[in-house]
């Protein structure tokens, strides 16, 4: 809960109410035959609200007892003020001017304009922004969901074990996401999605050989309506409220049949082989499908994302593995896998004819056009020495490629890059590329020493090591990929890895960050103190204090960007000078500023726009006192010192590197 707004205090409350009922029943049981039923029913109600607090509720959160706030928030506006009813949705669709769709008056927004504010501190820590504006926001969402499922486990005979069952889900969803005074990028909808699945599987046990095969049927219907053909409802040529039904269409239902098969058998007495193939589908998130389903293009712009009539996301999995036991204390397991993603949800620029202008428009739509492949090898060795030592060494090679790191990679990144050939937005990737979380090589080790209470009793070593535990983990992994920004463009100087470039300097995600390395260690020692059972521990994270770079400037590939740093000083220095010139206190010979001798003298200070701004003068005075000698003359060197401090976070290593060494000591008490 909680969050700080710009002009007021905003907060978020998420609540869930859940009730479940389980039933397990053995229907029949004999030496070679058994039938068991497992049934489950659940009811869940989720509610989320983000809005501004009342003055009283805001005051109560300022200084809660011991830093803990108990009780509910009292919001200025909640779902009772704007319940998502059929009437409100119809008013939104038809753009009914007489309907209260937003918190404030959307037809007279100038009354909420901010008053003349004050310039920032211009290189000094802290600053004062503008005042005024329409305070308030309201975002609500709710879901009521019923889930029922049943599984029947039937041991037909000594060879066959059949499992069959299904699951049914029925929901009621609604969302209100509209700005305080305007409808730009707003979203409001309600729907009643239905999903269900049926499956049957047979496990055939032929002694050393085990074969499992099955098939599953999936169905979903989002249970809602959307704009027809193009995101125009009220702005469609010739539209009247009476023709609303002509501009809407229901979402279509979708279904899919997916098979799977698994086989396992021994190759030798100590070696086992396994193989599996499966097709897996997942219904799209209802909020993604319904997003913008009632939002007219006339009240937003083409940067608005819209959901569409999405189908299932499909995945094909293939895996085989070998497990070999060198002895009872040493086991090797190797797995090779391949995963193909087919037609998953992804944001794309889709061209369509706007019926109002009969010209082509590029819409940001979520469609089933994401595809990719992940393949790799997992190897693991487990080793044990007696009762004391256990160790695991694991290595993974993984090549993960897709048309985007997530469904909206292209919308956020690629669609904003202008093609040097066509002069329009770059097209979506036509081949799978490395995803942003891909680490081709990963090596991990884990070990533990557990010394029992009777370890070498009667000896000095035994008294020291008795009931001691030493646990360690170590990891090495390839760096994640990122896209290099073209260093010739000043607009991209501030972009860090993972950010959006205006112009890229190579292929997408073609460069990698430095590798990741980490070692953690935990030591425990158990002993008794009277009737108490105590365990002392020392916990060290990143015990060797390794600097792991997790981000870099996308233009330089390092944690430094001198050109960007120099340009920031040029900007801040110019702001110092322009404010000083506006007040007639600028020394052109050495760029110093003659500040008033007291805070009272700041009363006549103005900004470069000639607006009154005493706080700017006040911050200049405090900056000169903190970074200079306090003589009232703000020299260029003192301005530079203030600038360096204000911009420190932009270039400090903590912004780019992971955490350093952390040591923690403590005592556990067991009664």
N, C-alpha and C positions, 0 to 999 in steps of 0.2 A: 504494500500500500504506500501511496505518497508520491509526490513529485512536485517540483517547483515550477510554477508557471512564470510567464514574463511579467504580467501585471497583477497577478493574484496567485493564490495557491491552488493548484490542481491536485487531484488525487485519483487513485484507481482502486476499485474494489472488485475482487473476483470471488464468487461464492459457488460452492457445489453441494448438492444434497443427493445422497445416493442410498438406495435400499436394494438389497440383493437377497435372493432366495435360491438355495442349492438343494438338489435332491439326488442322492446316490442310492441305487437299488440293485441288488443282485436278484435277477428274476429266476434263473435256474442255475444249478451247479451240479456237475457230476465228474467222474474221473476223466472223461474225454470231451466234455461239452459244458459250456458255461455262457450265460448271457447276462450282461450288466448294463444298466441304464444310468446315464449321468445327465441331469437336466439343470438348467440355470435360467433364472429370470431376474432382470434388474430394471430399476427405474432411476433415472438421473436427471436432475435439473441444474443447469449451469447458467450463471448470470454474470455479466461483466459491465461495469460502468466506469467511464472516465469523464469527470466534470470538475467544476470549480466548487470549492467549499464555501459555506456561509461564513460570515465574519466570526461568529461564535465558535463554529467548529474549527476554523483556522486557528483561532486563539488557543483552543484546547490542545492543538498539536504542537504548539511552539515549545513548550517545556514540560513534557509528560514526566511522570514520576519515574525516576531511575532510567529515563530514556525509553520507557515502554509505554505505548499508547494502547489502551483497552477501550473497546466500545466501537460503535459504528460512526461513519462519517455522515455529516449532514450536508447534502449537496444543494447548491442553488437551483439546479435543474436535474431531473432524473427521468427515468422512463415513464413516470406517471404524467409528466408534462407533455411528452411526445411519444405516446404509445404507438407501436408500429401496427396500425390497423389498416384494413382495406381502404378506408376513407382517406387516411393520410397518404398511402401509397398512390391512390388515384389522383389526389391533389398534386402530388409530386410529378406524376406522369403527365398530367395535363397542364402543369405549371399554373395552377389556379391562383390568381393574384389575391384573392380574398382569403386564402387559407393560411393559417399560421404553421409554416413548415420549418422555420428556423427560430432561434431564440430571440433575435432582434429584428428590426425592420430592414429587410433586404432591399427595399426600394429607396431608402434614404440613408445610405451608409456614410455620407459626408458628415453627419452629425457625430460620428464616432471618431473622426480624425484626431490624431494626436496633437497636442499643443507643441509649441516650439520647445525643443529639447536642448540639451547641452552636448557639446562635442565630447568625444571620448578623451581619455587621458593622454593620448598621443605619445605613447612610449612610456608612460608612467603606470605602475600597477594600479588597477582599479579604474573606474570611470563611471560616468553618469549617462544613461541613455535617455531617449525621449519619453515623454509622458503622454497619457491619454490613450485613445483607441478603445474598441469594444472588448470588454473583458468577458471571458466565458467560453466554454466549449462543452459539447455533449456528444459522447460516443457510447452507444449501448449495444449489447448483443445478448441474446438469450437462446437457450436450447433446452427442450424437453425431449428425452429419449427413452424409449422402451426397447429392451433387448431380450430376446428369448432364444435359447439354443438347447439342443439335445443331441447326445452321442450314444450310439448303441454299440457295445463291444461284444462280439459274438465269437466264441471259440467253437468253430464248427466241428472240428475233429483235431486229431493230433498234428495235422499238417497245415490246416487253414485257420486263420484268425481274421475275421472280417470286422471292419469298423465302418459305420455309416452314421450320417447325421446331417445337421443343418443349423443355420443361424438366421434369425430374422430381426431387422432393426427398423424401427419407425421413429421418426424425429419431427419436431416442429422447431423451425429456426426463424429468427428475425434479427435484423441489424438496422441501426440508425447511426449514420456517420456523416454528419452535416456540420459545416462551419457555423459560427455564431451569427454571421450576417450575410453569407453568400452560399451559393450552391456549387461553386467550383470544386471539382474532384470529390463530390459528395457521393454517397451510396446509401440506398435504403431498399430493403427487400424482405420478403418473408416466403418461406417454402416449407414443404412437408416431404423430405426425402424418404425413400424406402429402399433398403438393400436387403438381399438375402442370398444365401448360398446353400447348396446341397453337395454332399460328397460321399463317395464310397471307396473303400480301400481294402485290399486283401493282402495279408502277409502269409506267404507260403514258406514253411520251414521244412527243408529237406535234409535235416541233419547239419552237415557242414555248410550247405548253401542256403542262404536266406534271400528270398525274392519278395519285394513289396511293389505293388502296382495299384494305381488308383486314378480316379477322375473326379473333377470338381466343376460344378456349374455355379456361376456368379451372375447376379442381376442387380442393377440399380436404376432408380428413377429419381431425379432431383426434385420432382414435384413442385415446379415453379413455372413462371412465365418470363419471357424476355422480349426486348424489341425485335421486330421482324426485319431481316435483311440488312439493316443499317441502324446504328444507334441514334435514330431520330424518332421521337414519338410526337410530342407536342409541336416540334418544329418541322414535321413532315409536311410537304406541300399539300394544302387542302385539308389539313387536319382540323377536326372539331371534336369536342368531348364525346359526341355521339358516335364517332367513328373510332373510338379508342380500341375496341376489340379487333379492328382490322390491322392495327399496328403492333399487335402482340401475337406471340405464338408460344405454345407449351414446349418445354424441353422434351426431347425424345428419350425413351428408355434404352438401356444397353445391356447386353448379356454376353457371356463368353464361357466356353468349355475348355478347361485346361487339364492335361494329363500329367502324371509323374510316375517315375519308376526308379527303384533302387535295388541293387544286388550286392551281396557280400559273400565272400567265400575264402577259405584258407588256401594259400599257395604252398606253404610248408607248415610244419608243426608250430613254428614261431612267427610266421608271417601271414597277415591277413590283407586281402584286397577288397576295396569297395568302389562302387560306381553308382552315380545317380544322375538323372535327367529330370527336369521339371520346367513346366511353364507356370508362371505366377502372374496374376493380375491384381491390380488394386484400383478401387474406384477413386476418382479425383475428389479432392476436398470440396465439399459443397460450397464453402465461401469463395473458392477460386472460380467455380463454375458460375455462381450467381453474381459475382462482382460486376457492378455497372449494368446489371440487367434492366434497370429502370432509368439509368442516367442518360439524359439527352445530351448529345454533342453540343447543343447550343448553349448549355450552361457551364461547360468546361472547355477543354481544348483537346487536340489530338495527342497530348502527352498523357491523357487519361488511359489507364489500362482497363480492358474489358474481358470478362470471361466469355466463353462460348459453350456450345453444346459438346462438352468434352466426352470422349470415350474412356474406357479403361486404359490405364498405363500397363504396359506388358513387359515382362522380363522372362528371358530364357536362361536357365541355369544348367551348367554341366560341370560335374566334379568327379574326380577319381582320386583315390588315396591308398597308401600302403602303410601298414603298421607292423613294425618288426621289434620283437623283444630279444635283445642280445642276452639278457638274463632277467631274473625276477626284479633286479634293481636298476636296469637300464633299458629304456624303451625309446625307439625312434619312430616318429610319425611324419609322413610327407603327404601333402595334399596339393593337387593341381586343379585349378578351377577356371571357368570362363563364364562371364555374365554379360548377356546382350540386353540392352535397354531398347525397347521398340515403342515408338509413338507415345512417349510420355509427354506430360503437359509442359509447355514452354511458351514464353512470350515472343511474339514475332510481329514485324511490321507487315500487315496484310493490306494490299491495295484494293479499294472498292470504289464504286461510283456513288458520290454523294447525291441523293435525289434532289436536294435543294438547289445545287449549282450545276448538276450533270457533269461534274469534273471529278477527276480521280483524287482520292484522299488516302493517305497511309494511316491505318488504324493500328493501335497497339492491342493486339488480341492474344489471348492465351489459347493455344491450339495444340493438337497432338502431333507435334513435329520435332520433338526432342529424341535423339537416339545416341547411343554410345556403347562402349564396351569396356569391361574391366576383366583383366585376366592376371593370374599370378600363381605363385608357389608359396606354400607355408611349410616350414620345417621346424620340428620341435624335438628336443632330446630331454628326457627326464632321467635324472641320475640320483641314486640314493646310496648313502654309506651308513649302514647300521641304523641306529635310532637317532643319530645326531644330525647328520647332514642330508638335506634335500636341495637339489638344484635343477633349474630349468634353463635351457638355452634355446632361443627361438629366432628364426630368421624368416623374413617375408620379402618377397619380390612382388611388386604390384604395378601394373601399368593400367591406369584409369584414364579413359578418354571419353569425352562427351561433347555435345554441341554447346555446353555451358556448364559452369560449376553448379548452378542451381537453375530453376526454371526461368528466372528473369535476368540472367547474365547478359543476354543479347539486348534486352530492353534497356538495362541500365548502362551497358558499355558499348556494344557494337553498333547499336542503332544511333548512337550519338557521335559516331566517327564519320566524317565526310569523306567519301571516296574521291581520290585524286583523279580518277578516270571519268566518273559520271557527274561529280559535283553534288550528288545526293547521298543519303545515308548509306553506309556500307551494308551489303547484303548479309544475311545470317550465314554462319559457317556451313559449308557444304561437306565438310569432313570433320570427324571427331578430333578434338584437340585436348591436351592435358587439362584436367580439372584443377581448381585452385587448392584442393586438399590432398592432392596426390603426392605420396612419398615413395618412390620406387623401391628403395632399400631401407629396411628396418631390422635392427638387431637388438634383441632384448635379452637380458640375463636376470635371473632371480635366484637367490640362495637363502638358506636359513640354517642356522646352527641352534639346536635346542638341546641344552644339557640338562639331564634329569636330576632330581634331588639327590640320588645316590651316586652321582658321578664321582669316581675315585675317592670314595669316602676315606677319611683319615689322613688325606694328604693336603698340602697347602694349595695345590692346583685345584683339587676337588672343592675345597671350601670357597675358592674364588669363583669357580665356574659353575658351581651347583645352582640350578634353577636360573641359569642365564640364557638369554636368547639373543642371537645376532641375526638381523634380517636386512637384506640389501637388494636393491634393484638398480639396474643400469640400462640405459637405452641410447642407441644411436639411430638416427633416421635422416634420410635425405631431406634437403630443404624443399619447401613448397614452391610451386611455380608462380610467376607473375609476368605481367606484360610490361615491357619497357616503353616509356613515353619518348617521343622524339625530342631530343635535347634542344632543338632549334626553336621550340615554341615556348614563350614565356608563360603562357596560360597554364602549363603543366608543371611548373616548378615546384608547387606545393604538393603534388600528387605523390602518395606513398604506395608501395606495392599492394595490389588488391583494389586500388582506386581506379577511377575512370579517366582515361587519357582522351584528350581532344584529337591527338594524332599519335599513332603508335610508331615505335621505332624498330619494328621487326614483326615476327609472327606472334600470335596470341599465346600467352603463357609459355613463351619459349625460353625464359630465363628462370633460374632457381635461386632461392635464398640459400645462405650457408647452412650446412647440416646442423641438426639438433643433437646435442649431447647432454646427458644428465645422469647423475648417480645420487641415490638416496640411501640413507642408512639409519637403522633403528636398533638400539641396544636396550635390552630390559634385564632386570635383576630382581628376582623374587626373594623375599625373606619374611620372617615372622617377627612381630613386635607384640609381645603379650598374646592376646587373643586375636589380634588383627593379622590378616594376610595382606602384605604390602608388595607392590611391584613398582620399582623405580625405573624410569625410562629416560633415554636421551634420543631425540629425533632430529636428524639432520637432513634437510632437503637441499638438493644441489650442493652436496658436501664439498666439492672442489671449487665452488664458486665460478662455474663455467659461464662465460658470457654467450648467450644464445640470441643471435640477431633474428628477430621475428618480423621485421619490417625494414624497408630501405626507401630512399627517394627513388621513384621510378625512372627518373632521368639519369641519375648517376650510378645507381646500383649500390650505393653505400649509405651510411647514416649521415652523410654530410652533403650539402649542396651550397657551395660557396657563392655561386652566382645568385641563387635565391636569397641567401643571407645578405649579400650586398644590396640587392634590389629592395629588400625590406627596409634597410637603413636609409636608402635614398628616399623611399616613400615617407618614412617617419620623420626624417630630417626636413623634408619639404613641408610636412604638416606643422612641425615646430615653427618653421620660418614664416609660413603663411599666416598662422595665428598671431605671431609676434608683429608682423607687418600690419595686420588689420588693426592692431592696438597701438601702433607707432612706437614700439619698444625694441625694434630689431636693429642690431649693429651689423651693418653690411661688411665691415672689415674683418670681423672674426666670427660672425654668425651667432654671437651670444645674444641673450635676451635680458633686458633690464626689467625685473619683476617689481611689482609694488612692494613697499616696505612692510605692509601688514595685510592681513586677510581682508580688513575693511576696504583696502584699496582695490580689491578685486570687483567692487560693485559695478564699475563701468566697463568691465571686460566684455568683449563681444567675440563671437566666432568668426571664421572667414566669411560666413554668410551674413554677417552684420547682425546676428541675433544675440540677445543678451546671454552671457555664459559665464557668470562668476565662478561656478565649480571648476571650469577648465583652468582658470587662473589659480584657483586654490590648489589643484593637483600639480600644476607647474611649480608652485612655491614649495609644496611638500617634496616633490621630486628633487628640486635643487638642494633642499636641506638634507635629504637622505643620501643623495649620490654626489653631492658637492660639499663646499665649505660653508654653506649657509649665509653667504654674503649678499644674496639677492640677485646676483648676476649668474644666469643660467648659461654656462659656457658650452661650447660644442662638445668638449670631452665629457661634461656632466650629462648632457643630453644623450650622448652615445652610451654612457653607463646605464642610464635609465632605460634606454631602448634595449640594451643587451639583456637586462633583467626581465623586461616585459616579454621579450621573445625567447626567453630561456627554454620554455617548454617545447617550442617548435623544433629545437635542435638537440635537446638533452637526450642522452643515451637511454634513459628510462622509457622514452617514447618508443624506442625501437627494439629494445632487448627484453628478454624474459627476466623473471625474478632471480635475484642473487641467492647467496647462501642464507638459509633460515635455520636457526638452532632453537630447539624447544626441549625443556626439561620439565619433568613432572613426576607425580606419585599417584598411583592408583591404589585405592583402599577397597578390599573385598571383605565383606562381613560373612 
